[in-house]
Amino acid sequence: MLSSATMGWKVQIVLCIAFLSGVSASNSDDNSIFNGTIRSFAGTKCGSSACNNSQHRRQNSGSEYRLNESLYIKSVKFEDAEKAIHVNISKIAGQYLTGPWMTIFIPSVYTAVIAMSLPLNCLAILLFLFKLKLKTPSIIFMVNLAIADLLFVLLLPLKISYHFSGNDWGFGSFTCRMVTGGFYAYMYCSVLLMMCISVDRFFAVVYPIRSVSWRSPKRASVLCIVMWVLAITGALPLFLSEQMVYISKLNITTCHDVLPLSTLQNHSLYYFPILCTLFFVLPLIVTSICYISIILTLSSSSLSTKCKKTRAISLAVLVLFVFIVCFAPTNILLLIHYLHFYHSASDSIYFAYLLCLCIGSVSSCIDPLIYYYASSLCQKHLQNLQCCGQATESGSSRMECLNDKLGTTSPIGDIHKQLLT
């Protein structure tokens, strides 16, 4: 009898220890999910049933982050939720995803960008192709830049719908990958083309005579093709990898905003720093050197009027300033985020990156104003003054006009024209 009682107590002790261990593990799991720091809105992978069970466990336990169905439950397509990766996310990540910055501010900025950028870039393309009809290197670069900005803007309606829906993607996995890859490809293609424009202007201003033979439409076209191939190739991993993630506790399917922690550690931790270095840091160095050299050359030159010199220098400063303001914060924050991936402040850095990425899209509105219209209006003005009905023009003036039409510059031409054309 005593032996039997002893065995009974031993069984009870073992059961108590097992129960306490289970409770401890459950609490530890909740803490890791809710209080852990986010990594690019990282999520812990789980199966769909496991995620759903985890969600019910939190609701039944009275967690402070218990879902309010009237606010957060969205109608998610069943096939999208099944195809997407299922993850659990931290509390702060959930607050970011459902907060007003990502669901109101970002889509509102994108809406304003579409309203301004779409007509400006369409008009610029029509102006270059059907009105000016000049096949100069600068025009070729600007047409490609306008096309890149236009394609970038055409992706924004889907992102606007996504953010206004509470970051709930309802357009399928393929569309998510195309929008994500295209977003980065067109953005970095614009950066590369701006670098090409800066190099072209550098040769035209600093080496005006020797660059006449270098700056040909054929070389400019080949260079544009290379830039497009580089940008698309750089974004290829985004086109090919799954970007759609289902978050059970919010009942939303995100597109690129949440990725499994394993994916971030194994791929993104190396991919995005390399992408930023090749497609922003190097173009930034080249562009800065080119425009600083242009500004120094213009400052030491003897232009015919002070107004022309001031206008040319101001334009060079403005272009460099816009390039840095629109693209530097985004890429610097992305680099810092991944270089300090395991730092506790990484989540805040990534959220700031998303806001800067949104604000940086304003570049597609500014580009037509500082690149296309400044250039095209100057060319049209010069054509009207020099080539249209001036019967008393001298032979040398007609030759300069012909050089302008052919995309070359006269050795004695004003240096400000070489910056603006």
N, C-alpha and C positions, 0 to 999 in steps of 0.2 A: 504493500500500500504506500509506504513512504517513498519507495523508488518510483512508483507511478506518479505521485504528487510532485516529486522532484522533476520528473520528465515534463509534467504539465507546465511547471513554472519556467523551465528552460524554453519550451515552445513559445510561451507568452512573451518571454524576453526577446527571443529572436524575431517574433512578429512585430513587437514594438520598435525594435531597432530598424527593421525593414521599412516600417511605416514612416518613422522619423527621417530616414534616408530619402524616401520618396518625396516627402514634403520639402526637405532641404533642396533636393534636385529641382523640384518644381519652382521654388522661390528663386533659385539661382538662374533658372532658365528665363523667368520673367524679368529679372534684373538685367540679364544680358540683352534682352530684346528691347526693354524700355529705356534703360539708362545707359546703354552702350553708345559710344560715339559713332556717328555715321561716316561712311567713306564714300563720297560721291553718291549719297543716298543709297548706301549699300544695303543689301538685304541678305538674311540668312536663308539659304535654300531649304525648302521643305516640299513634300508632296501636297497635292491639293487637299486630300483628306486630313493630313497632318496640320496644314494651315487652318483649315476650317475648325478642327478640334481645338487648336490653340486659341482661335478666336472665341469659341464658345467658352473655353476655360476662363479667359480674361473677363468676359461679360458676367459669368456666373460668380466670379470671385470679387466683383465690385471694384475692378481696377479703375483708377482715376482716368485712364484713357479708354474707358468703355465707349463703344461706338454709339452715337446717337443716330438712329436709322433715318430720322427725318432730315438730317443734315448731310450724312456721308454716304448712305447707301445709294448707289447708282445702278442703273440697268446696264450690265455688262453683257456683251454677246457671249453666249456659252462657248462657242468654238474658239473665240479669242482667249478666254480665260483658261480653256483647256490646253491651248497651244503654247501659251506664254509660260515662262518660268515662274514658279510659285515661290514667294519669299515672305519672310517676316521682317519688318523694319522697326527702327527705334521710334520712340515717342517724338523726338525732335524732328526726325525726318517726316513723320506724319503731319506735324504742325507746319512744316515748310510746304509740303505738297498741298495742303488744304488751306493755307493762309492766303491773305489778300494779295501779297506780293506776286505770287505765282499764278493765281487765278484771276486777278483783276489788272494789276499793274503791267505785267509782261505782255498779255494779249492786247491791252490798250495801246502800248507803245508800238507793237507790231501792226496794229490797225492803222495808226497814224503814219507809219513807215510806208505801208501799201498805198495809202491815199496820196502821198507826196511822190514816192519813188516811181510808181508805175507810170504815170503820165510823163514825168520828166525823162525817164530812160527810153520809153517808147518814142517820144518826140525826138530825142537825141539820135536814136538809130535811124529814124526816117530822115532826119536832117543830114546826117553823114552819108547815107546811101543814095538818097534821091535828090538832094539839093546841092550839096557841095560837090559830090562826085570826084573828090580828090583822093588819089591813092598814095598818100604819103605815109611814112612809117608811123607818125604820131596819130594820124586818123585811124590806121589799122589797129593800133593799140587801144585807142579810145572806143572804137566800135566793139571790140572784144570785151572791154571793161564794162560797157553798157549792157552787153548780152549777159555777162556773168551776174551783174547786179539785177537784171531783169529776171533771170532764172532763180536767183536767190529769193526775190520778192514773191515769185509765183508759188513758192513753197510755204509761205507764211499763212495763207488761209487755213491750211490744215493744222498748223501749230496754234493758230488763234482759237479754232474750234476745240482743240485738245485742252488748252489752258482754261478757256471759259467753262469747259465741262468738268472742271475740278481735276485736271490732269488725268482724265480718263480717255484712253485712246480707243476709238471704235472703227478704225479703218483697216485693220488687219496687219499681220506681221510683215508682209512684203512692202506695203506702203510705208510702214514705220521705218524699215531699213532704208528705203529709197529717200525718204524725207531727211532722216538723220545723216546719211552719207552725203546727200546733195547739199545739205545745209553747210557742212564743213568744207566740201569740195568747192562750192561756189564762193564761199567766204575767202578761202585761201587762194583760189584762183584770182580773185580781185586783188589780193595782196601782191601776188606775183606779177600781175599786169601793171599795178602801180609802180612796182620796182622797175619793170621794163620801161615805163614812161619816164621815170626819173633818169635812168641810164641814157635813154634816147635824148632827153633834154640836156643832160650833162655833156654829151658829145657835141650837140648842136651849139651850145653856148660856149663851152670851154675850148673846144677844137672845131670851130665853125668851118674852116677850109678843108682840113684833112678828113672830117667826118662826112663830107659830101659823097664820097665813094663808098663809105661804110653803111650809111643809112639808106638802105634800099627797101622798097615795098616787099620784095620777095623774102629778104632776110627777116623783116618784121613779121610776115605771115608765118614763116617757119618757126620763129621764136614763140609766137602766140600758140601754135599747135603744141609745142613742147610744154608750155605753161599749163595748158589744158590737160595734157596727158599726165603731167606731174601731180596736179591737184587731184584728179580723179584717182590716180594710183595711190596717192597718200591716204585718201578716204576709203579705199577699197575694203579694208577690214570692217568698217562700219556698214558697208553695203552687204557684206557676206555673213556677219555674225548676228545672232538674235538680239534684238534691242527691246523686245516687249516683255514686260514683267508684270505678273498679276499679284496684287497685294490684297490678301483676304480680309484683313481687319478694316480696310477702307473700301473694299469691294470696287477697286479701280484697277485698270490695266494701264500702266505707264509705258511711255515710249522713250527710252534712253535715259530718263531721269533717275531711274533706279536700276542698278545692276548687281548681280550676286557678288559678294565679297571675294569669292574665289576668282571670278573673272577679272575683277579689278586688280587683285594681287598678281595674277599670272600674266595678264596681257596689258591692261590699261596703264598699269604702273610704269611700263616702259614705252608703250605706244604713244601716249599723248605728249610726254616730254620730248620725244624724238620729233613728233609732228610739229610741235611749237618751235623747236629749234630750227628745223629745216624750212618751215613755211612762214615763220614770223621773225625770229631772231636774225637770221641771215639776211632776209629782205630788208629788215629794219636797218641793219648796219649799212647795206649797200645804198638804200634810199637816203639815209642821213648823210652819208659821205657825198653823194651826188648833189643833193640840194644845198648842202653847206658850201661845196665848191662852186655851185651856180651863184649863190648869194655873194660869195667873195669875188667872183669874176665880175658880176654885175656892179658891185660896189666900186671896183677899181676901174671900170670901163668909162668911156666918155660918150654917153648917149647924147643924141641930138637935143633932147629936152630933159629937164629934171623930172617932169611928170612921168615920162616913159620909164625912166630908171626906177622911180618910186613904185610905180605900178608893177613892174616886172619883179622887183625884190619882194614886194608885198605878196604877190601871187605865189612865189616860191616858198616864202615863210608860211603862208596859209596852208598850202598843200602838205608841207611837212608836219605842221601842227595838227591838222585833221587826221593824218595818217597815224600819228602817235596817240592822239586822244582816243580815236575810235578802236584801235586794235591793241595798243600796249596794255591797258588794264586787264582786258580779257585774257590775253596770253600769259601775262606775268602771274596773274592769280592762278591760272591753270597749272603753270609750272610750280608755283609755291605749294599748291594743293598736293601735287604728286611727290614733290621733293620732301614734304613733311606729311606724308601719307599716314603715318602712325601717330602724329601729334594730336593732342586733344582738341585743338582749334581747327582741325581739318574740315569739319562739317560747315562751320561758319565761312571759311574761305571758299568752299565750293558753292555755297549759296550766293556769296558776293560775286563769284564768277558768273553764275547764271544771270544775275542782274546786269552785269557789265556786258555780257554777251548780247543781251537784249538791247541795251543802249548803243552798243557798237554797230548794230544793224542800221542805225541812222546814217552810216557812211554811204549806203546806197542812195540816200536822198541828197547828200552833199556832193557826191562825185560829179553828177551832171552840172552842178553850178560852178565848181572850181576847175573842172577838166574840160567838159564839152563846150558849154556856152561861152566861157571866157575865150576859148580857142576859136570856136566857129564864128562868133561875132567879130572877132579881130580879123579873121580871114575874109569874111564877107565885107567888112569895112575897107580892107586893103584892096579887094577886088573892085569894089565900087569906085574907089578913088583912083586906082591905077589902070584898070582894064576895061571900064565900061563907058565909052563915049567921050573920052578925053582925046579929042583930035589933035591937040597941040602937044601931046606927050613927045618927049625926045626918044631917040632910039634906045638909049640906055635904060630909060624908064620901062619901055616895052620889054626889054630883055629881063629886067628884074621881075616884071609881072609874069613873064613866061617861066622864070625860075621858081616863083612861088607856086604856080600851077603844077609844075613838075615835082614839087616837094623838095626842091633844093634851095639853097640860100646863096645870095650874092656875097662875095667877100666883103663888100662895102655896105652890106645891108645892116639895118639896125639889129642889134643883138637881142632886143626885147621881142622881136618877131620870132626868133628862133626858140624862145621859151614858150610863147603863146601858140605856136603852130605845131 
